[in-house]
Amino acid sequence: MVEGRVAWLHVAPIKALAIESREHVYIGPLGVEGDRRFCIVESDTNKMINGKRVAAFVAIRPELAGESLTLKMPNGTSVRSAIALGDPLTITIFDRPCEARVVDGPFSAALSAIAGRAVRLVRLEKEGEGVDRSDDGGAATMLSEASLEAIAAAGGAKGAVDPRRFRMLVGVSGVPAHAEDDWIGEPIQVGEAVLVPKGNVGRCAVTTVDPRSGVSDFDTLAALAKYRGEKVSTERLPFGVWARVARPGNVAVGDLVRPL
């Protein structure tokens, strides 16, 4: 039996913006509370806009402290205000309608300046709805450190590939590259939680972007096409897996990861 350890825990308080590292989380039936609870939408269509459309978003670091939000911009400036919820609206996330509320204050203007178009920051009304594949029960994602080493080798990266490019909740050390593929359909203990991977996570252009600078600097898609393009998978250019939560529980960096 291949056993590993939790290498990292990454959440995104605001979809498309910078990843936040945690030492421990509680993975509930809908995922980690607050993960992707906020998102950014185009003002004219109310459709979600992400880092694939505005690469610079991934370098904006949000900090939530109670009912206060700070956005730390790549140029060193910050925008801070209390979270005040305004009008309700229906937004669209990947063709899926979701109910949300506009976040009043300075945030939308600051994000619009980065995007070069009118956008709005909104908060989803329900926990878990901002997580990709939530309509299929997806609440968590997993990726091994060895998979990062494999894509680095395939793409000729000059150094280690930052896992934040891939925006995965649970990183796993101590297992072979792409061991997570073999876990699809099987219950996997992760700390106190039990996750059941249900499919691969197909990749898009946002993973080519350096999460620190917001600049595209490593062709992850070409690397995946080179050594993973022929793999039979549930999504094209697979890298990591998404999972449902069979048993909620606390998870900390260093916890055991093993098939049951």
LOFIVO-244790 format. One record per residue (C-alpha): chain; x, y, z; residue number from 1. Coordinates in Angstrom, 3 decimals, m for minus. Layout:
N
@chain->A	c1->X	c2->Y	c3->Z	resi->NUM
...
// end
This chain:
260
@chain->A	c1->0.000	c2->0.000	c3->0.000	resi->1
@chain->A	c1->1.363	c2->3.410	c3->m1.014	resi->2
@chain->A	c1->1.166	c2->5.895	c3->1.827	resi->3
@chain->A	c1->1.979	c2->9.584	c3->1.746	resi->4
@chain->A	c1->1.699	c2->12.718	c3->3.804	resi->5
@chain->A	c1->m0.113	c2->16.008	c3->3.384	resi->6
@chain->A	c1->2.457	c2->18.357	c3->1.853	resi->7
@chain->A	c1->0.352	c2->21.511	c3->1.613	resi->8
@chain->A	c1->m3.181	c2->22.823	c3->2.073	resi->9
@chain->A	c1->m4.196	c2->25.593	c3->m0.337	resi->10
@chain->A	c1->m7.452	c2->27.535	c3->m0.417	resi->11
@chain->A	c1->m8.631	c2->30.527	c3->m2.442	resi->12
@chain->A	c1->m10.861	c2->32.927	c3->m0.488	resi->13
@chain->A	c1->m11.593	c2->34.696	c3->m3.797	resi->14
@chain->A	c1->m11.731	c2->32.700	c3->m7.023	resi->15
@chain->A	c1->m8.992	c2->33.773	c3->m9.464	resi->16
@chain->A	c1->m6.958	c2->35.665	c3->m6.848	resi->17
@chain->A	c1->m3.873	c2->34.416	c3->m5.003	resi->18
@chain->A	c1->m3.807	c2->31.116	c3->m3.151	resi->19
@chain->A	c1->m3.622	c2->31.061	c3->0.663	resi->20
@chain->A	c1->m1.565	c2->28.383	c3->2.424	resi->21
@chain->A	c1->m2.980	c2->26.823	c3->5.591	resi->22
@chain->A	c1->m1.410	c2->24.537	c3->8.186	resi->23
@chain->A	c1->m4.747	c2->22.867	c3->8.946	resi->24
@chain->A	c1->m8.321	c2->22.900	c3->7.628	resi->25
@chain->A	c1->m11.623	c2->21.178	c3->8.251	resi->26
@chain->A	c1->m12.875	c2->19.523	c3->5.069	resi->27
@chain->A	c1->m16.644	c2->19.398	c3->5.292	resi->28
@chain->A	c1->m19.187	c2->17.895	c3->2.886	resi->29
@chain->A	c1->m18.914	c2->21.011	c3->0.683	resi->30
@chain->A	c1->m15.163	c2->21.464	c3->1.111	resi->31
@chain->A	c1->m13.306	c2->23.996	c3->3.264	resi->32
@chain->A	c1->m15.485	c2->26.754	c3->4.670	resi->33
@chain->A	c1->m14.813	c2->30.042	c3->2.890	resi->34
@chain->A	c1->m12.914	c2->28.455	c3->0.018	resi->35
@chain->A	c1->m13.902	c2->30.293	c3->m3.192	resi->36
@chain->A	c1->m16.825	c2->31.973	c3->m1.392	resi->37
@chain->A	c1->m16.083	c2->35.201	c3->m3.298	resi->38
@chain->A	c1->m15.599	c2->35.609	c3->m7.028	resi->39
@chain->A	c1->m15.303	c2->38.292	c3->m9.695	resi->40
@chain->A	c1->m17.886	c2->38.806	c3->m12.429	resi->41
@chain->A	c1->m18.099	c2->40.994	c3->m15.520	resi->42
@chain->A	c1->m20.377	c2->43.920	c3->m14.768	resi->43
@chain->A	c1->m22.323	c2->43.711	c3->m18.023	resi->44
@chain->A	c1->m22.944	c2->39.944	c3->m18.096	resi->45
@chain->A	c1->m22.567	c2->38.822	c3->m14.456	resi->46
@chain->A	c1->m20.422	c2->35.961	c3->m15.761	resi->47
@chain->A	c1->m17.461	c2->34.870	c3->m13.658	resi->48
@chain->A	c1->m14.095	c2->36.095	c3->m14.889	resi->49
@chain->A	c1->m10.959	c2->34.208	c3->m13.839	resi->50
@chain->A	c1->m7.192	c2->34.163	c3->m14.166	resi->51
@chain->A	c1->m7.414	c2->32.644	c3->m17.632	resi->52
@chain->A	c1->m9.003	c2->35.902	c3->m18.798	resi->53
@chain->A	c1->m7.018	c2->38.278	c3->m16.551	resi->54
@chain->A	c1->m3.674	c2->36.696	c3->m15.652	resi->55
@chain->A	c1->m2.721	c2->39.527	c3->m13.283	resi->56
@chain->A	c1->m5.516	c2->38.488	c3->m10.917	resi->57
@chain->A	c1->m3.497	c2->35.510	c3->m9.637	resi->58
@chain->A	c1->m0.907	c2->37.842	c3->m8.079	resi->59
@chain->A	c1->m3.481	c2->39.842	c3->m6.055	resi->60
@chain->A	c1->m3.401	c2->38.556	c3->m2.470	resi->61
@chain->A	c1->m6.639	c2->38.739	c3->m0.484	resi->62
@chain->A	c1->m6.583	c2->38.780	c3->3.308	resi->63
@chain->A	c1->m9.810	c2->38.187	c3->5.217	resi->64
@chain->A	c1->m9.953	c2->39.151	c3->8.878	resi->65
@chain->A	c1->m13.423	c2->38.779	c3->10.336	resi->66
@chain->A	c1->m15.651	c2->41.163	c3->8.382	resi->67
@chain->A	c1->m12.723	c2->43.051	c3->6.855	resi->68
@chain->A	c1->m11.047	c2->42.388	c3->3.501	resi->69
@chain->A	c1->m7.690	c2->43.608	c3->2.209	resi->70
@chain->A	c1->m6.527	c2->43.198	c3->m1.379	resi->71
@chain->A	c1->m2.740	c2->43.437	c3->m1.682	resi->72
@chain->A	c1->m1.888	c2->44.457	c3->m5.229	resi->73
@chain->A	c1->1.195	c2->43.344	c3->m7.196	resi->74
@chain->A	c1->2.533	c2->46.930	c3->m7.186	resi->75
@chain->A	c1->2.656	c2->46.986	c3->m3.372	resi->76
@chain->A	c1->m0.488	c2->49.035	c3->m2.781	resi->77
@chain->A	c1->m3.438	c2->47.760	c3->m0.746	resi->78
@chain->A	c1->m7.190	c2->48.244	c3->m0.776	resi->79
@chain->A	c1->m8.921	c2->47.633	c3->2.553	resi->80
@chain->A	c1->m12.492	c2->47.980	c3->3.772	resi->81
@chain->A	c1->m15.188	c2->46.320	c3->5.814	resi->82
@chain->A	c1->m17.213	c2->43.760	c3->3.858	resi->83
@chain->A	c1->m20.580	c2->45.347	c3->3.092	resi->84
@chain->A	c1->m22.993	c2->43.273	c3->1.028	resi->85
@chain->A	c1->m25.167	c2->45.079	c3->m1.475	resi->86
@chain->A	c1->m27.713	c2->44.021	c3->m4.059	resi->87
@chain->A	c1->m28.509	c2->40.371	c3->m4.749	resi->88
@chain->A	c1->m27.931	c2->39.075	c3->m8.255	resi->89
@chain->A	c1->m27.728	c2->35.838	c3->m10.202	resi->90
@chain->A	c1->m24.291	c2->35.162	c3->m11.630	resi->91
@chain->A	c1->m22.975	c2->32.465	c3->m13.950	resi->92
@chain->A	c1->m20.034	c2->30.202	c3->m13.098	resi->93
@chain->A	c1->m19.126	c2->27.874	c3->m15.987	resi->94
@chain->A	c1->m22.708	c2->28.007	c3->m17.325	resi->95
@chain->A	c1->m24.072	c2->27.272	c3->m13.846	resi->96
@chain->A	c1->m26.348	c2->29.914	c3->m12.253	resi->97
@chain->A	c1->m25.558	c2->30.899	c3->m8.646	resi->98
@chain->A	c1->m27.067	c2->33.428	c3->m6.281	resi->99
@chain->A	c1->m24.690	c2->36.097	c3->m4.979	resi->100
@chain->A	c1->m24.494	c2->39.554	c3->m3.419	resi->101
@chain->A	c1->m22.392	c2->42.463	c3->m4.633	resi->102
@chain->A	c1->m19.597	c2->43.486	c3->m2.265	resi->103
@chain->A	c1->m19.854	c2->47.253	c3->m1.898	resi->104
@chain->A	c1->m16.842	c2->49.484	c3->m1.321	resi->105
@chain->A	c1->m13.565	c2->50.062	c3->m3.182	resi->106
@chain->A	c1->m12.833	c2->46.506	c3->m4.312	resi->107
@chain->A	c1->m14.673	c2->46.404	c3->m7.642	resi->108
@chain->A	c1->m13.020	c2->49.618	c3->m8.841	resi->109
@chain->A	c1->m9.569	c2->48.324	c3->m7.896	resi->110
@chain->A	c1->m10.153	c2->45.009	c3->m9.658	resi->111
@chain->A	c1->m11.596	c2->46.778	c3->m12.706	resi->112
@chain->A	c1->m8.412	c2->48.821	c3->m12.994	resi->113
@chain->A	c1->m6.357	c2->45.615	c3->m13.088	resi->114
@chain->A	c1->m8.740	c2->43.888	c3->m15.509	resi->115
@chain->A	c1->m9.049	c2->46.824	c3->m17.896	resi->116
@chain->A	c1->m12.812	c2->46.374	c3->m17.928	resi->117
@chain->A	c1->m15.725	c2->46.814	c3->m15.531	resi->118
@chain->A	c1->m15.921	c2->43.929	c3->m13.056	resi->119
@chain->A	c1->m17.561	c2->43.409	c3->m9.674	resi->120
@chain->A	c1->m16.557	c2->41.495	c3->m6.581	resi->121
@chain->A	c1->m19.413	c2->39.331	c3->m5.287	resi->122
@chain->A	c1->m19.960	c2->36.864	c3->m2.466	resi->123
@chain->A	c1->m21.813	c2->33.658	c3->m3.195	resi->124
@chain->A	c1->m24.846	c2->33.085	c3->m1.034	resi->125
@chain->A	c1->m24.095	c2->29.403	c3->m0.394	resi->126
@chain->A	c1->m20.918	c2->27.733	c3->0.803	resi->127
@chain->A	c1->m19.278	c2->25.424	c3->m1.707	resi->128
@chain->A	c1->m20.892	c2->26.816	c3->m4.848	resi->129
@chain->A	c1->m17.701	c2->28.496	c3->m5.998	resi->130
@chain->A	c1->m15.718	c2->25.244	c3->m5.976	resi->131
@chain->A	c1->m15.188	c2->23.781	c3->m9.448	resi->132
@chain->A	c1->m17.341	c2->20.687	c3->m10.129	resi->133
@chain->A	c1->m19.515	c2->21.402	c3->m7.095	resi->134
@chain->A	c1->m22.571	c2->20.452	c3->m9.158	resi->135
@chain->A	c1->m21.060	c2->16.940	c3->m9.374	resi->136
@chain->A	c1->m20.322	c2->16.816	c3->m5.656	resi->137
@chain->A	c1->m16.707	c2->17.914	c3->m6.066	resi->138
@chain->A	c1->m15.438	c2->19.457	c3->m2.827	resi->139
@chain->A	c1->m11.686	c2->18.802	c3->m2.793	resi->140
@chain->A	c1->m8.710	c2->18.338	c3->m5.110	resi->141
@chain->A	c1->m5.462	c2->16.393	c3->m4.755	resi->142
@chain->A	c1->m2.040	c2->16.513	c3->m6.419	resi->143
@chain->A	c1->1.243	c2->14.780	c3->m5.577	resi->144
@chain->A	c1->4.570	c2->16.561	c3->m5.245	resi->145
@chain->A	c1->6.093	c2->13.947	c3->m7.560	resi->146
@chain->A	c1->3.631	c2->15.010	c3->m10.265	resi->147
@chain->A	c1->5.080	c2->18.513	c3->m10.013	resi->148
@chain->A	c1->8.552	c2->17.065	c3->m10.510	resi->149
@chain->A	c1->7.318	c2->15.132	c3->m13.549	resi->150
@chain->A	c1->5.838	c2->18.170	c3->m15.285	resi->151
@chain->A	c1->8.978	c2->20.176	c3->m14.504	resi->152
@chain->A	c1->11.099	c2->17.524	c3->m16.218	resi->153
@chain->A	c1->8.738	c2->17.245	c3->m19.196	resi->154
@chain->A	c1->8.649	c2->21.003	c3->m19.708	resi->155
@chain->A	c1->12.327	c2->21.682	c3->m19.057	resi->156
@chain->A	c1->11.626	c2->23.961	c3->m16.104	resi->157
@chain->A	c1->14.691	c2->25.659	c3->m14.627	resi->158
@chain->A	c1->13.577	c2->24.932	c3->m11.071	resi->159
@chain->A	c1->10.754	c2->23.534	c3->m8.985	resi->160
@chain->A	c1->7.229	c2->24.200	c3->m10.233	resi->161
@chain->A	c1->5.164	c2->26.197	c3->m7.730	resi->162
@chain->A	c1->2.118	c2->24.108	c3->m6.720	resi->163
@chain->A	c1->0.037	c2->27.255	c3->m6.432	resi->164
@chain->A	c1->m0.146	c2->27.328	c3->m10.241	resi->165
@chain->A	c1->m2.566	c2->24.425	c3->m10.049	resi->166
@chain->A	c1->m4.767	c2->25.697	c3->m7.190	resi->167
@chain->A	c1->m5.235	c2->22.263	c3->m5.569	resi->168
@chain->A	c1->m6.489	c2->21.863	c3->m2.019	resi->169
@chain->A	c1->m4.347	c2->18.909	c3->m0.860	resi->170
@chain->A	c1->m0.754	c2->18.250	c3->m1.842	resi->171
@chain->A	c1->0.650	c2->14.779	c3->m1.186	resi->172
@chain->A	c1->4.300	c2->13.876	c3->m0.590	resi->173
@chain->A	c1->5.888	c2->10.427	c3->m0.481	resi->174
@chain->A	c1->3.947	c2->8.846	c3->m3.377	resi->175
@chain->A	c1->4.944	c2->8.278	c3->m7.031	resi->176
@chain->A	c1->4.104	c2->10.788	c3->m9.755	resi->177
@chain->A	c1->0.413	c2->10.670	c3->m10.646	resi->178
@chain->A	c1->m0.385	c2->8.113	c3->m7.946	resi->179
@chain->A	c1->m3.550	c2->10.169	c3->m7.496	resi->180
@chain->A	c1->m4.794	c2->8.889	c3->m10.884	resi->181
@chain->A	c1->m4.855	c2->5.367	c3->m9.461	resi->182
@chain->A	c1->m7.000	c2->6.562	c3->m6.549	resi->183
@chain->A	c1->m9.976	c2->7.499	c3->m8.725	resi->184
@chain->A	c1->m13.005	c2->5.652	c3->m7.358	resi->185
@chain->A	c1->m11.233	c2->4.587	c3->m4.161	resi->186
@chain->A	c1->m11.662	c2->5.976	c3->m0.621	resi->187
@chain->A	c1->m8.531	c2->7.796	c3->0.508	resi->188
@chain->A	c1->m7.848	c2->8.738	c3->4.114	resi->189
@chain->A	c1->m6.519	c2->12.287	c3->4.383	resi->190
@chain->A	c1->m5.957	c2->13.114	c3->8.037	resi->191
@chain->A	c1->m9.344	c2->12.558	c3->9.697	resi->192
@chain->A	c1->m11.227	c2->12.989	c3->6.417	resi->193
@chain->A	c1->m11.990	c2->10.407	c3->3.735	resi->194
@chain->A	c1->m12.013	c2->11.625	c3->0.144	resi->195
@chain->A	c1->m13.110	c2->9.669	c3->m2.926	resi->196
@chain->A	c1->m11.470	c2->10.960	c3->m6.121	resi->197
@chain->A	c1->m13.992	c2->10.874	c3->m8.968	resi->198
@chain->A	c1->m12.068	c2->12.212	c3->m11.945	resi->199
@chain->A	c1->m9.081	c2->14.018	c3->m13.402	resi->200
@chain->A	c1->m8.629	c2->17.782	c3->m13.404	resi->201
@chain->A	c1->m8.044	c2->18.998	c3->m16.951	resi->202
@chain->A	c1->m5.796	c2->22.027	c3->m17.300	resi->203
@chain->A	c1->m6.100	c2->25.431	c3->m18.942	resi->204
@chain->A	c1->m3.847	c2->28.403	c3->m19.688	resi->205
@chain->A	c1->m4.029	c2->29.885	c3->m16.177	resi->206
@chain->A	c1->m1.518	c2->27.246	c3->m15.040	resi->207
@chain->A	c1->1.119	c2->28.801	c3->m17.312	resi->208
@chain->A	c1->1.074	c2->31.919	c3->m15.114	resi->209
@chain->A	c1->3.551	c2->32.493	c3->m12.289	resi->210
@chain->A	c1->1.389	c2->32.951	c3->m9.164	resi->211
@chain->A	c1->3.811	c2->35.534	c3->m7.769	resi->212
@chain->A	c1->4.084	c2->37.830	c3->m10.789	resi->213
@chain->A	c1->0.926	c2->37.140	c3->m12.792	resi->214
@chain->A	c1->3.089	c2->36.646	c3->m15.902	resi->215
@chain->A	c1->2.959	c2->33.546	c3->m18.122	resi->216
@chain->A	c1->6.413	c2->31.951	c3->m17.921	resi->217
@chain->A	c1->6.107	c2->28.137	c3->m18.153	resi->218
@chain->A	c1->4.134	c2->26.280	c3->m20.824	resi->219
@chain->A	c1->2.415	c2->23.718	c3->m18.624	resi->220
@chain->A	c1->m0.002	c2->22.794	c3->m21.410	resi->221
@chain->A	c1->2.774	c2->21.868	c3->m23.839	resi->222
@chain->A	c1->4.464	c2->19.840	c3->m21.118	resi->223
@chain->A	c1->1.241	c2->17.967	c3->m20.362	resi->224
@chain->A	c1->0.584	c2->17.357	c3->m24.048	resi->225
@chain->A	c1->4.113	c2->15.965	c3->m24.360	resi->226
@chain->A	c1->3.901	c2->13.337	c3->m21.650	resi->227
@chain->A	c1->0.207	c2->13.117	c3->m20.684	resi->228
@chain->A	c1->m1.575	c2->13.924	c3->m23.938	resi->229
@chain->A	c1->m2.368	c2->10.308	c3->m24.780	resi->230
@chain->A	c1->m3.535	c2->9.329	c3->m21.295	resi->231
@chain->A	c1->m7.131	c2->8.144	c3->m21.096	resi->232
@chain->A	c1->m8.720	c2->10.484	c3->m18.569	resi->233
@chain->A	c1->m11.993	c2->12.140	c3->m17.650	resi->234
@chain->A	c1->m10.722	c2->15.573	c3->m18.751	resi->235
@chain->A	c1->m8.187	c2->16.704	c3->m21.337	resi->236
@chain->A	c1->m4.570	c2->17.407	c3->m20.243	resi->237
@chain->A	c1->m5.059	c2->15.854	c3->m16.801	resi->238
@chain->A	c1->m3.039	c2->16.948	c3->m13.788	resi->239
@chain->A	c1->m4.392	c2->16.029	c3->m10.360	resi->240
@chain->A	c1->m7.828	c2->14.756	c3->m9.363	resi->241
@chain->A	c1->m11.053	c2->16.110	c3->m7.889	resi->242
@chain->A	c1->m12.878	c2->14.319	c3->m5.107	resi->243
@chain->A	c1->m16.082	c2->14.044	c3->m3.132	resi->244
@chain->A	c1->m16.050	c2->13.982	c3->0.661	resi->245
@chain->A	c1->m17.092	c2->10.609	c3->2.079	resi->246
@chain->A	c1->m16.227	c2->11.547	c3->5.664	resi->247
@chain->A	c1->m15.591	c2->15.117	c3->6.838	resi->248
@chain->A	c1->m12.687	c2->15.748	c3->9.156	resi->249
@chain->A	c1->m9.723	c2->17.821	c3->10.235	resi->250
@chain->A	c1->m6.625	c2->17.755	c3->8.053	resi->251
@chain->A	c1->m3.191	c2->19.195	c3->8.834	resi->252
@chain->A	c1->0.091	c2->19.406	c3->6.967	resi->253
@chain->A	c1->2.017	c2->16.219	c3->7.766	resi->254
@chain->A	c1->m1.078	c2->14.046	c3->8.223	resi->255
@chain->A	c1->m1.215	c2->10.552	c3->6.752	resi->256
@chain->A	c1->m2.642	c2->10.006	c3->3.256	resi->257
@chain->A	c1->m3.454	c2->6.395	c3->2.345	resi->258
@chain->A	c1->m5.937	c2->4.283	c3->0.403	resi->259
@chain->A	c1->m8.429	c2->2.456	c3->2.619	resi->260
// end
